[in-house]
Amino acid sequence: MPMPDVLKPENKPRPLGPAGWVAIAAMGVLLGLAIWFAFWGWNLTDAVLDTNGRIALVLGAVFSMIVGGGLMALLFWSNRKGFDR
């Protein structure tokens, strides 16, 4: 049985260099700004979500997660069966 490419000694992962740490820091800053902007935008008004709005929000989030999970499952299944080659 041949050894997978990932486990071969020449394909060892290298340590993260300075450019990698800068990229991680930049993404962290962008994430922080996005969270701040979401809270800032949410608090701009005194609007209140009624029960129907909350139900719609929860159902939309749940069905979005189900569709995303199903599509990811199809992606992995397709790759494992060799349809992506």
Contacts in CASP RR format, 6 or more apart in sequence:
PFRMAT RR
TARGET T0000
AUTHOR 0000-0000-0000
METHOD contacts of the structure
MODEL  1
MPMPDVLKPENKPRPLGPAGWVAIAAMGVLLGLAIWFAFWGWNLTDAVLD
TNGRIALVLGAVFSMIVGGGLMALLFWSNRKGFDR
5 11 0 8 1.000
16 24 0 8 1.000
49 57 0 8 1.000
78 84 0 8 1.000
END
